[in-house]
Amino acid sequence: MRLPVPRPRSLAGQLFAMQAVLIAVVVAGYALFTYVSDRSQAEEAAGRQATAVARSVADSPSVREAIRTSDPSSRLQPYALAVVRGTDVDFVTIMDPRGTRWTHPDPDQIGLPFQGHTAPALRGRTFTETYTGTLGPSVRAVTPIRDGDRIVGLVSAGIRVEEISQRVRGQLAALLGVAAGALGLGAVGTYVINARLRRHTHGMNATELSHMHDYHQAALHAVREGLLMLDGRYRVALINDGGRELLGVAPEEDVVGRSVTELGLPAPLTGALLDSQPRVDEVHLTADRVLVVNTSPVSGGQRRGSVVTLRDVTELQSLMGELDSERGFTQALRSQAHEAANRLHTVVSLIELGRAEEAVDFATAELELAQALTDQVVAAVGEPVLAALLLGKTAQANERGVELVVSPESRLDDGLLPDTLPARDLVTILGNLIDNAVDAAQGGVRPRVTVTALTEGGAEGAEGTAGARGPELILRVSDTGPGVAPDHAEAVFQRGFTTKPSGPGGRGLGLALVRQAVGRHGGSLSVTSAEGGGARFEVRLPLRAADSGGAVVRGGRPGGDA
């Protein structure tokens, strides 16, 4: 049977106990100090009081007159007792210079020697001492009685030490009462504060908080996803390693305490971070990444900030683009299979009708048409990825009633593209441009999309601006759609811009991805009006190591899937 192990006290409980003990120690120490100090002060006060009484008695004319009589005790004893009653001293002893008592609170002690020192007084000096006499320990003062220049007697007035202790104990009792009240008040205040602390720490003790901090730090820096925490003023309160990487923040750069507007992020992403409403799985683009952003405000009444999670879906987005292309190819193949089955049935029917020559002519014509299209694309574009993309997009466009052609000037041999220009980026760029062009041209009169792919060893700058260029890949896509709206020339490349109805997955990402891919390889993207109306997009990509800082992006059109 396992014995129950007591759970460690919470941090709030430990703090309460520590503070209670601390207050008790402070109060006890102060009480002890006050007791010692008050006792010393009380003894000094008793000495001063005894001295004053003794000097008053010694200076009394009636005392000197009584000393001259034959029986001083008969007159001095009642006088001394009256002084004791009226001055709060315990005794007043009047004696002759030899120390024989004339007065005493105990009449039996009259005539006996005084117990104490008298030598300083016989020399004419008043002094005080603490001495144990017939009444017990006392603080006493001894002073001479002068009759002219002669010392005719001595006076001793004293207060018992026990009486002084009683006075100090009374003061100490009052002090302890006040201290107990202060301790109780401090304990109540400490309990209230610690009750609030327990709510904030959820009753966890110091060890649990330490473990939570260790786990927090380990998890914070271990996860690949980006985590960003903003305070109520939209300043960075926390950012992990993944967040720095995804947002392009240098590891050595201190961004904690800075506003998100100072991080140099794209405007749409900055707007999403500044929004007080939660965002769920929003897609945003940075210079070279596609991010899924989720924001959630921190609960607790007033706005205390927000938690932002970032996921890098750059590769996933590219794969989704390729998957969309594959789906298009599949649909095209299914449609072509259907058409091929129809043509095959036609050939079979002609043969069954005894018209073999017509069947051969029909099959030959269909084969020559398909082969001519393939030969045209392969002859113009030897790069296998682009050739396959163009063939698939041609079939897709035909299904939608749009003619897609490769211009005669196209020339792109296999092996010309460098390793720095991966096929995946080419599919992203050309595939999105063709899809947008087909969307724009569809529904018009004689809808047509023209694609040009070629390489040039040098050319003048775009828009007629002079400037020599090195070898570069040129991709042009023209359509017969509604063309370019001047006021949309820049906005068309922003994520979220579109003139088409939004689908379940949202719109406005295609051209933004194109611009991102072009910029990543140091190329340029421009849009102008095509001949006979419509829009013409042109992409220029250098055929050498790309300089990411050399991207130039211009223009846009409303018909694209931006």
C-alpha positions as CSV (number, residue, x, y, z in Angstrom):
1,M,0.0,0.0,0.0
2,R,1.4,3.3,-1.0
3,L,1.5,6.0,1.6
4,P,0.0,9.3,0.5
5,V,2.7,11.8,-0.3
6,P,1.8,15.3,0.8
7,R,1.6,17.7,-2.1
8,P,4.1,20.5,-1.9
9,R,2.5,23.7,-0.8
10,S,1.7,26.2,-3.5
11,L,4.0,29.2,-4.1
12,A,1.3,31.4,-2.6
13,G,1.1,29.3,0.5
14,Q,4.9,29.3,0.9
15,L,5.0,33.0,0.5
16,F,2.2,33.5,3.1
17,A,4.0,31.3,5.6
18,M,7.3,33.1,5.0
19,Q,5.8,36.5,5.4
20,A,3.9,35.5,8.5
21,V,7.1,34.2,10.1
22,L,9.0,37.3,9.0
23,I,6.4,39.6,10.5
24,A,6.4,37.6,13.7
25,V,10.2,37.7,13.9
26,V,10.3,41.4,13.3
27,V,7.6,42.1,15.9
28,A,9.3,39.8,18.5
29,G,12.7,41.5,17.8
30,Y,11.2,44.9,18.1
31,A,9.4,43.9,21.3
32,L,12.6,42.6,22.8
33,F,14.5,45.7,21.8
34,T,11.8,47.9,23.2
35,Y,11.7,45.9,26.5
36,V,15.5,46.3,27.0
37,S,15.4,49.9,25.9
38,D,12.4,50.7,28.1
39,R,13.9,49.0,31.1
40,S,17.1,51.0,30.8
41,Q,15.2,54.1,30.3
42,A,12.9,53.2,33.2
43,E,15.9,52.7,35.5
44,E,17.4,56.0,34.4
45,A,14.1,57.7,35.0
46,A,13.8,56.1,38.4
47,G,17.3,57.3,39.3
48,R,16.4,60.9,38.3
49,Q,13.2,60.7,40.3
50,A,15.0,59.3,43.4
51,T,17.6,62.0,43.1
52,A,15.0,64.8,42.8
53,V,13.2,63.5,45.9
54,A,16.4,63.0,47.9
55,R,17.6,66.6,47.1
56,S,14.2,68.0,48.0
57,V,14.3,66.3,51.4
58,A,17.9,67.3,52.0
59,D,17.1,71.0,51.2
60,S,14.0,71.1,53.5
61,P,14.5,73.5,56.5
62,S,12.3,71.3,58.7
63,V,14.7,68.3,58.1
64,R,17.7,70.4,59.3
65,E,15.7,71.7,62.2
66,A,14.6,68.1,63.3
67,I,18.3,66.9,63.1
68,R,19.2,69.5,65.7
69,T,16.8,68.0,68.2
70,S,17.6,65.3,70.7
71,D,15.2,62.8,69.0
72,P,15.3,63.4,65.2
73,S,13.4,60.2,64.4
74,S,10.2,61.3,66.1
75,R,9.9,64.2,63.7
76,L,11.6,62.8,60.6
77,Q,9.8,59.4,60.4
78,P,6.3,60.9,59.8
79,Y,7.8,63.3,57.3
80,A,9.6,60.6,55.4
81,L,6.5,58.4,55.2
82,A,4.5,61.4,53.9
83,V,7.1,62.0,51.2
84,V,7.0,58.3,50.1
85,R,3.2,58.5,49.8
86,G,3.3,61.7,47.8
87,T,6.2,61.0,45.4
88,D,5.8,57.4,44.2
89,V,9.1,56.3,45.7
90,D,9.4,53.1,47.7
91,F,11.5,54.5,50.6
92,V,13.1,57.7,52.0
93,T,15.8,57.0,54.5
94,I,17.3,59.9,56.5
95,M,20.5,59.0,58.5
96,D,23.3,60.6,60.4
97,P,26.7,60.9,58.8
98,R,27.7,57.5,60.3
99,G,24.9,55.8,58.4
100,T,22.6,55.2,61.4
101,R,18.9,55.4,60.2
102,W,16.6,58.0,61.6
103,T,13.7,56.9,59.2
104,H,12.7,53.7,57.4
105,P,9.5,52.3,55.9
106,D,9.9,49.4,58.5
107,P,10.1,51.0,61.9
108,D,12.1,48.0,63.2
109,Q,15.0,49.1,60.9
110,I,15.3,52.6,62.6
111,G,18.6,52.9,64.5
112,L,20.3,50.2,62.4
113,P,23.1,50.9,59.9
114,F,22.1,51.9,56.3
115,Q,22.8,49.2,53.8
116,G,24.6,50.8,50.9
117,H,27.4,53.1,49.9
118,T,27.6,56.6,51.5
119,A,31.2,57.6,51.0
120,P,30.6,59.8,47.8
121,A,27.8,61.6,49.7
122,L,30.0,62.3,52.7
123,R,32.4,64.0,50.3
124,G,29.5,66.3,49.3
125,R,28.4,64.6,46.0
126,T,25.0,63.2,45.1
127,F,25.1,59.8,43.4
128,T,22.8,57.0,42.3
129,E,23.3,53.2,42.4
130,T,21.4,49.9,42.2
131,Y,21.8,48.1,45.5
132,T,20.1,45.2,47.3
133,G,18.9,46.4,50.7
134,T,16.3,45.4,53.2
135,L,13.5,46.0,50.7
136,G,15.3,44.1,47.9
137,P,17.1,45.4,44.8
138,S,16.4,49.1,44.3
139,V,17.6,52.1,42.3
140,R,18.6,54.6,45.0
141,A,20.0,58.1,45.2
142,V,22.1,59.3,48.2
143,T,22.7,63.0,48.8
144,P,24.2,65.0,51.8
145,I,22.2,67.2,54.2
146,R,24.1,70.5,54.7
147,D,23.8,72.9,57.6
148,G,26.0,75.6,56.5
149,D,29.4,74.1,55.5
150,R,28.9,71.0,57.6
151,I,27.3,67.7,56.5
152,V,24.9,66.9,59.3
153,G,23.1,63.9,57.7
154,L,22.4,61.9,54.6
155,V,19.2,61.2,52.6
156,S,18.6,58.1,50.5
157,A,15.5,57.8,48.3
158,G,14.9,54.7,46.1
159,I,12.5,52.7,43.9
160,R,12.5,49.0,44.0
161,V,13.7,47.2,40.8
162,E,10.6,45.0,41.0
163,E,8.4,48.2,40.8
164,I,10.4,49.3,37.8
165,S,9.9,45.9,36.1
166,Q,6.2,46.1,36.7
167,R,6.1,49.5,35.0
168,V,8.1,48.1,32.0
169,R,5.8,45.0,31.8
170,G,2.8,47.2,31.6
171,Q,4.4,49.2,28.8
172,L,5.4,45.9,27.1
173,A,1.9,44.5,27.4
174,A,0.6,47.5,25.6
175,L,3.3,47.2,23.0
176,L,2.6,43.5,22.5
177,G,-1.1,44.3,22.0
178,V,-0.3,46.8,19.3
179,A,2.2,44.4,17.8
180,A,-0.4,41.6,17.8
181,G,-2.8,43.9,16.0
182,A,-0.2,44.8,13.5
183,L,0.6,41.1,13.0
184,G,-3.0,40.3,12.5
185,L,-3.5,43.1,10.0
186,G,-0.4,42.1,8.2
187,A,-1.5,38.5,8.1
188,V,-4.9,39.5,6.7
189,G,-3.2,41.7,4.0
190,T,-0.7,39.0,3.2
191,Y,-3.5,36.4,2.9
192,V,-5.5,38.6,0.5
193,I,-2.5,39.3,-1.6
194,N,-1.5,35.7,-1.7
195,A,-5.1,34.6,-2.5
196,R,-4.8,36.8,-5.6
197,L,-1.4,35.3,-6.3
198,R,-2.8,31.8,-6.1
199,R,-5.4,32.7,-8.7
200,H,-2.8,34.0,-11.0
201,T,-0.5,31.0,-10.5
202,H,-3.4,28.5,-10.5
203,G,-2.3,27.2,-7.2
204,M,1.0,25.9,-8.5
205,N,4.1,25.8,-6.3
206,A,7.5,27.1,-7.2
207,T,8.7,23.7,-8.5
208,E,5.8,23.3,-10.8
209,L,6.2,26.9,-12.1
210,S,9.9,26.2,-12.7
211,H,9.1,23.0,-14.6
212,M,6.4,24.8,-16.6
213,H,8.9,27.5,-17.5
214,D,11.5,24.8,-18.6
215,Y,8.8,23.0,-20.7
216,H,7.6,26.3,-22.1
217,Q,11.1,27.3,-23.3
218,A,11.8,23.8,-24.7
219,A,8.6,23.7,-26.6
220,L,8.9,27.3,-27.7
221,H,12.2,26.7,-29.5
222,A,11.6,23.1,-30.6
223,V,8.5,23.6,-32.7
224,R,9.0,24.5,-36.4
225,E,5.8,26.5,-36.5
226,G,6.2,30.1,-35.8
227,L,4.8,31.6,-32.6
228,L,4.3,35.3,-32.1
229,M,2.7,36.9,-29.0
230,L,1.6,40.5,-29.1
231,D,0.7,42.7,-26.1
232,G,-2.3,45.0,-25.9
233,R,-0.4,47.7,-27.8
234,Y,0.5,45.4,-30.7
235,R,4.1,45.1,-29.6
236,V,6.1,41.9,-29.8
237,A,6.0,40.2,-26.4
238,L,7.5,36.9,-27.5
239,I,8.7,35.3,-30.7
240,N,10.2,31.8,-31.1
241,D,12.9,30.7,-33.5
242,G,10.4,29.4,-36.1
243,G,8.6,32.8,-36.0
244,R,11.9,34.6,-36.7
245,E,12.7,32.4,-39.6
246,L,9.2,32.6,-41.2
247,L,9.0,36.4,-40.8
248,G,12.6,37.0,-41.9
249,V,13.8,38.4,-38.6
250,A,17.5,37.9,-38.0
251,P,18.3,35.7,-34.9
252,E,20.5,38.5,-33.4
253,E,17.8,41.2,-33.9
254,D,16.0,42.2,-30.7
255,V,12.4,42.7,-31.7
256,V,10.8,42.2,-28.3
257,G,9.0,45.4,-27.3
258,R,8.8,46.7,-30.9
259,S,5.5,47.3,-32.8
260,V,4.6,44.8,-35.5
261,T,4.6,47.8,-37.9
262,E,8.3,48.1,-37.5
263,L,9.1,44.5,-38.6
264,G,9.0,45.3,-42.3
265,L,6.3,42.8,-43.1
266,P,3.9,43.0,-46.2
267,A,1.0,45.3,-45.6
268,P,-1.7,42.5,-45.7
269,L,0.1,40.5,-43.2
270,T,0.7,43.5,-40.9
271,G,-3.0,44.3,-41.2
272,A,-3.9,40.8,-40.1
273,L,-1.7,41.0,-37.1
274,L,-3.2,44.4,-36.1
275,D,-6.7,43.2,-36.4
276,S,-8.5,42.7,-33.1
277,Q,-10.7,40.0,-34.6
278,P,-9.4,36.4,-34.8
279,R,-8.1,35.1,-38.1
280,V,-8.4,31.4,-39.0
281,D,-6.1,29.7,-41.6
282,E,-5.5,32.9,-43.7
283,V,-2.9,32.6,-46.4
284,H,-0.4,35.4,-46.6
285,L,2.7,35.9,-48.7
286,T,6.1,37.3,-47.6
287,A,9.1,37.9,-49.9
288,D,9.7,34.1,-50.4
289,R,7.2,32.2,-48.3
290,V,3.5,31.3,-48.3
291,L,2.3,31.4,-44.7
292,V,-0.9,30.2,-43.1
293,V,-1.7,32.7,-40.3
294,N,-4.0,32.1,-37.3
295,T,-4.6,34.9,-34.7
296,S,-6.5,34.6,-31.4
297,P,-7.0,37.3,-28.8
298,V,-5.9,36.6,-25.2
299,S,-9.0,36.2,-23.1
300,G,-9.5,38.1,-19.8
301,G,-11.8,41.0,-20.2
302,Q,-10.0,43.9,-21.8
303,R,-7.7,43.3,-24.7
304,R,-4.4,41.9,-23.4
305,G,-2.9,41.0,-26.7
306,S,-3.1,38.2,-29.1
307,V,-1.4,34.9,-30.0
308,V,-0.3,34.4,-33.6
309,T,0.7,31.0,-35.1
310,L,2.5,30.8,-38.5
311,R,2.8,27.8,-40.7
312,D,5.0,27.6,-43.8
313,V,3.0,26.1,-46.6
314,T,5.3,27.2,-49.5
315,E,6.1,23.7,-50.5
316,L,2.5,22.6,-49.9
317,Q,1.2,25.4,-52.0
318,S,3.5,24.5,-54.8
319,L,2.5,20.9,-54.6
320,M,-1.2,21.9,-54.6
321,G,-0.5,23.9,-57.8
322,E,1.1,20.8,-59.3
323,L,-1.8,18.7,-58.1
324,D,-4.3,21.1,-59.7
325,S,-2.3,20.7,-62.9
326,E,-2.4,16.9,-62.6
327,R,-6.1,17.1,-62.0
328,G,-6.5,19.2,-65.1
329,F,-4.4,16.7,-67.1
330,T,-6.6,13.9,-65.8
331,Q,-9.8,15.7,-66.7
332,A,-8.3,16.4,-70.2
333,L,-7.3,12.8,-70.6
334,R,-10.8,11.7,-69.5
335,S,-12.4,14.0,-72.0
336,Q,-10.0,13.0,-74.8
337,A,-10.7,9.3,-73.9
338,H,-14.4,10.1,-74.3
339,E,-13.8,11.8,-77.6
340,A,-11.5,9.0,-78.7
341,A,-14.2,6.5,-77.9
342,N,-16.7,8.5,-80.0
343,R,-14.2,8.7,-82.9
344,L,-13.5,4.9,-82.6
345,H,-17.2,4.2,-82.7
346,T,-17.5,6.3,-85.8
347,V,-14.7,4.4,-87.5
348,V,-16.2,1.1,-86.5
349,S,-19.6,2.2,-87.8
350,L,-18.2,3.3,-91.1
351,I,-16.4,-0.1,-91.5
352,E,-19.6,-1.9,-90.6
353,L,-21.4,0.1,-93.3
354,G,-18.8,-1.0,-95.8
355,R,-17.2,2.4,-96.1
356,A,-13.7,1.4,-95.2
357,E,-12.0,4.2,-97.2
358,E,-14.0,6.8,-95.5
359,A,-13.2,5.2,-92.1
360,V,-9.4,5.4,-92.9
361,D,-9.6,9.0,-94.1
362,F,-11.5,10.0,-90.9
363,A,-9.0,8.2,-88.6
364,T,-6.0,9.6,-90.4
365,A,-7.4,13.2,-90.2
366,E,-8.0,12.9,-86.5
367,L,-4.5,11.4,-85.9
368,E,-2.8,14.1,-88.0
369,L,-4.6,16.9,-86.1
370,A,-3.5,15.5,-82.7
371,Q,0.0,14.9,-83.9
372,A,0.2,18.3,-85.4
373,L,-0.6,19.9,-82.1
374,T,1.9,17.8,-80.3
375,D,4.6,18.5,-82.9
376,Q,3.9,22.2,-82.8
377,V,4.4,22.4,-79.0
378,V,7.4,20.0,-78.9
379,A,9.1,21.8,-81.8
380,A,8.7,25.2,-80.1
381,V,9.4,24.2,-76.5
382,G,11.9,21.4,-76.0
383,E,11.9,21.8,-72.3
384,P,9.9,18.7,-71.2
385,V,8.2,20.2,-68.2
386,L,7.0,23.2,-70.0
387,A,6.0,21.2,-73.1
388,A,3.9,18.8,-70.9
389,L,2.3,21.8,-69.1
390,L,1.4,23.4,-72.4
391,L,-0.1,20.2,-73.8
392,G,-2.2,19.7,-70.7
393,K,-3.3,23.4,-70.6
394,T,-4.2,23.2,-74.3
395,A,-6.5,20.3,-73.7
396,Q,-8.0,22.1,-70.6
397,A,-8.6,25.3,-72.6
398,N,-10.2,23.4,-75.5
399,E,-12.6,21.8,-73.0
400,R,-13.6,25.3,-71.9
401,G,-14.0,26.5,-75.4
402,V,-10.8,28.6,-75.5
403,E,-8.1,28.1,-78.1
404,L,-4.6,28.0,-76.7
405,V,-1.8,28.4,-79.2
406,V,2.0,28.6,-79.0
407,S,3.3,31.6,-80.9
408,P,5.6,30.9,-83.9
409,E,8.4,32.9,-82.3
410,S,8.6,30.5,-79.3
411,R,11.9,28.7,-79.1
412,L,13.1,27.0,-75.9
413,D,15.5,24.0,-76.3
414,D,16.0,21.4,-73.7
415,G,18.9,21.9,-71.3
416,L,18.9,25.7,-71.5
417,L,17.4,26.2,-68.0
418,P,19.9,26.3,-65.2
419,D,19.6,24.4,-61.9
420,T,18.8,27.7,-60.1
421,L,15.4,27.8,-62.0
422,P,13.5,24.7,-60.8
423,A,10.7,23.2,-62.9
424,R,8.3,23.7,-60.0
425,D,8.6,27.5,-60.1
426,L,8.1,27.4,-63.9
427,V,4.9,25.4,-63.4
428,T,3.8,28.0,-60.8
429,I,4.5,31.0,-63.0
430,L,3.3,29.7,-66.4
431,G,0.4,27.6,-65.1
432,N,-1.1,30.5,-63.1
433,L,-0.7,32.9,-66.0
434,I,-2.4,30.5,-68.4
435,D,-5.2,29.7,-66.0
436,N,-5.9,33.5,-65.5
437,A,-5.8,34.1,-69.2
438,V,-8.2,31.3,-70.0
439,D,-10.6,32.6,-67.3
440,A,-10.3,36.1,-68.8
441,A,-10.9,35.0,-72.4
442,Q,-13.6,32.5,-71.7
443,G,-17.0,33.7,-72.8
444,G,-15.8,36.2,-75.4
445,V,-16.0,36.2,-79.1
446,R,-13.4,33.7,-80.6
447,P,-11.6,33.3,-77.2
448,R,-7.9,32.8,-77.6
449,V,-4.8,32.6,-75.4
450,T,-1.4,32.9,-77.0
451,V,1.7,31.6,-75.1
452,T,5.3,32.6,-76.0
453,A,8.4,31.0,-74.5
454,L,11.9,31.9,-75.7
455,T,15.3,32.9,-74.5
456,E,17.2,36.1,-75.4
457,G,20.8,36.9,-75.0
458,G,20.1,40.6,-74.3
459,A,17.3,43.1,-74.6
460,E,16.4,46.6,-73.8
461,G,14.7,47.3,-70.5
462,A,11.0,46.9,-70.3
463,E,8.6,49.7,-71.1
464,G,11.2,51.0,-73.5
465,T,13.8,51.8,-70.9
466,A,17.3,51.3,-72.1
467,G,19.4,48.9,-70.2
468,A,21.4,45.9,-71.3
469,R,20.2,42.5,-69.9
470,G,22.0,39.2,-69.7
471,P,20.6,35.9,-71.0
472,E,17.1,35.4,-69.8
473,L,14.0,33.3,-70.2
474,I,10.9,35.2,-71.5
475,L,7.4,33.9,-71.0
476,R,4.5,35.9,-72.5
477,V,0.8,35.1,-72.1
478,S,-1.8,37.1,-74.0
479,D,-5.6,36.7,-74.0
480,T,-8.6,38.2,-75.7
481,G,-10.3,39.1,-72.5
482,P,-11.5,42.5,-71.2
483,G,-7.9,43.8,-70.9
484,V,-6.1,45.9,-68.2
485,A,-7.8,48.4,-66.0
486,P,-5.3,51.2,-65.3
487,D,-6.5,51.6,-61.7
488,H,-5.9,47.9,-61.1
489,A,-2.3,47.9,-62.5
490,E,-0.7,47.5,-59.1
491,A,-3.4,46.1,-57.0
492,V,-3.8,43.0,-59.3
493,F,-0.6,41.5,-57.8
494,Q,-1.8,41.8,-54.2
495,R,-3.0,38.8,-52.4
496,G,-6.8,38.8,-52.2
497,F,-7.5,41.0,-55.2
498,T,-9.8,39.5,-57.8
499,T,-12.7,40.4,-60.0
500,K,-14.1,36.9,-60.1
501,P,-16.5,35.3,-57.6
502,S,-14.8,33.7,-54.6
503,G,-14.8,30.0,-54.4
504,P,-14.7,27.8,-51.4
505,G,-11.0,28.1,-51.0
506,G,-10.8,31.9,-51.7
507,R,-9.4,33.8,-54.6
508,G,-6.7,36.3,-55.2
509,L,-3.6,34.1,-54.7
510,G,-2.5,33.1,-58.2
511,L,-0.7,36.3,-59.4
512,A,0.6,36.9,-55.9
513,L,2.4,33.5,-56.1
514,V,3.6,34.4,-59.6
515,R,5.1,37.6,-58.4
516,Q,6.7,35.9,-55.4
517,A,8.3,33.2,-57.6
518,V,9.5,35.8,-60.1
519,G,11.0,38.0,-57.4
520,R,12.7,35.0,-55.8
521,H,14.7,34.4,-59.0
522,G,15.5,38.1,-59.5
523,G,13.2,38.5,-62.5
524,S,10.6,41.0,-63.6
525,L,6.8,40.8,-64.2
526,S,4.9,43.3,-66.3
527,V,1.5,43.7,-67.8
528,T,0.4,45.6,-70.9
529,S,-2.5,45.7,-73.4
530,A,-2.4,42.9,-76.0
531,E,-2.9,43.6,-79.7
532,G,-6.6,43.6,-80.5
533,G,-7.6,44.0,-76.8
534,G,-7.0,41.8,-73.8
535,A,-4.0,41.7,-71.5
536,R,-0.4,40.5,-72.0
537,F,1.7,39.4,-69.1
538,E,5.4,39.1,-69.6
539,V,7.9,37.4,-67.3
540,R,11.7,37.8,-67.6
541,L,13.9,35.4,-65.6
542,P,17.7,35.6,-65.7
543,L,19.4,32.4,-66.8
544,R,22.1,32.6,-64.2
545,A,22.4,32.8,-60.4
546,A,19.4,34.8,-59.4
547,D,19.8,37.9,-57.3
548,S,16.8,38.1,-55.0
549,G,17.2,41.8,-54.7
550,G,16.7,42.5,-58.4
551,A,13.0,41.8,-58.8
552,V,11.0,44.3,-60.7
553,V,7.2,43.9,-60.7
554,R,4.9,46.1,-62.7
555,G,1.3,46.3,-63.7
556,G,-1.7,43.9,-63.6
557,R,-5.1,43.2,-65.1
558,P,-8.5,42.6,-63.5
559,G,-9.2,39.3,-65.2
560,G,-6.4,37.4,-63.4
561,D,-6.8,35.1,-60.4
562,A,-4.8,37.5,-58.3
